[in-house]
Amino acid sequence: MPNIEPTTFPSYAPGFWPDTDSDHWQDYRWQLKNRVTSLKALEQHIDLSEEERAGVLLSGNKLAMAITPHFFNLIDKEDPNCPIRRQMIPRIEETLTDPAEMSDPCGEDSHMPVPGLVHRYPDRVLFLVTDRCAAYCRYCTRSRVVSGVSDQKLETQWEAAFEYLEKNEGIRDVLISGGDALLFSDNRLERIISRLHAIPHIQFIRIGTRIPVFLPQRITDDLCKMLKKYHPLFISIHVNHPRELTSEVRDALGRLADAGIPMGNQSVLLQGVNDSVEIQKELVHKLLMCRVRPYYLYQCDLIEGSAHLRTSISKGIEVIEGLRGHTTGYAIPQYVIDGPGGGGKIPINPDYVVKNDEAGVTLRNYEGKQFHYPNPSQLPASLKG
Ligand SMILES: *Cc1c(COP(=O)(O)O)cnc(C)c1O
């Protein structure tokens, strides 16, 4: 039997902000106001590599840099390959574009019946309600509009979007995303959710957010009290590395879970961040302990300047193979590729079928042992209807 190392949810606060009192620290407005957004502020805290320094100087017209103090504290100063740094601090490689890369890798702009509303699947829509996040992921699939520094702007047509949803009775599921909707005030967010909730054919609302991870202070009791009025409401969070699950994040997720909100995690497979079975296993175990069910593991989209963060597809298959059978079924996300150019999410799985013919299938299990499952035998002709 393997020994189980105790799983910890440490706090890294106050870290780089030793003089901040706890009232300020716990105030999400203070966290937002004190985000690290400049080279100068970064260099006050950590020594940058040449690649990072050039990245910060040259990437600013593509996707802004912003890191909340809470999240910044997760950076390991001594480790140039720190998984938090790779997600948050631009690198010079971002300015290089591979021929296969695109500014809109999931073909969202061509699937918008109304600006801000992506309608790809018949029964559900993606509603982009803001272009701002608490912090910016360098591999952002929506960097063409997110953070407000590029030429293209997200111009959500609110009234037209609501009317489209009201008229299209085939839409039963609305995914609120952006940007990050939890940056809105409780009142503003409630106006959006309550209007959706009032549409009779909308059965289900969900919010995609990284706020519980970047800014756990925003998950206030008031916010939870408001959200729980609109059940069934689900939340998808975005955690990539076990280090992101601190005690503050676990407590924030606990408040959401206590409000009856089922939660899933969507992580992105990233080179040098979480591209190993060992890290993924620790991540999914910690997620279950926070009452979050791993939902999707995304192959990194072909966003411009992401080659240094992308892995091969075989790496993702290896990760899933290393989880299936080896750990709790609830802990295993579905590995997907968002079809480049607009195919939607396509599942990728390790192949457990060794042989498939008329007699049946030969399967292998997680240990590599083979098993045969025969097809139902043919009925004698005399018994056929
Ligand atoms: C991801 C996504 C959805 C939701 O997909 P699920 O598989 O139901 O989680 C809906 N619309 C768009 C455009 C998406 O990208």
The ligand as a Gaussian input file, in Angstrom:
#p B3LYP/6-31G(d) Opt

LIG

0 1
 C      -18.019000      25.114000     -23.442000
 C      -19.131000      25.737000     -24.108000
 C      -20.447000      25.461000     -23.729000
 C      -20.779000      24.508000     -22.608000
 O      -20.378000      23.198000     -22.939000
 P      -20.649000      21.989000     -21.941000
 O      -19.987000      20.807000     -22.588000
 O      -22.144000      21.854000     -21.830000
 O      -20.037000      22.345000     -20.625000
 C      -21.464000      26.075000     -24.405000
 N      -21.223000      26.917000     -25.423000
 C      -19.982000      27.186000     -25.840000
 C      -19.778000      28.105000     -26.982000
 C      -18.883000      26.627000     -25.193000
 O      -17.636000      26.911000     -25.588000

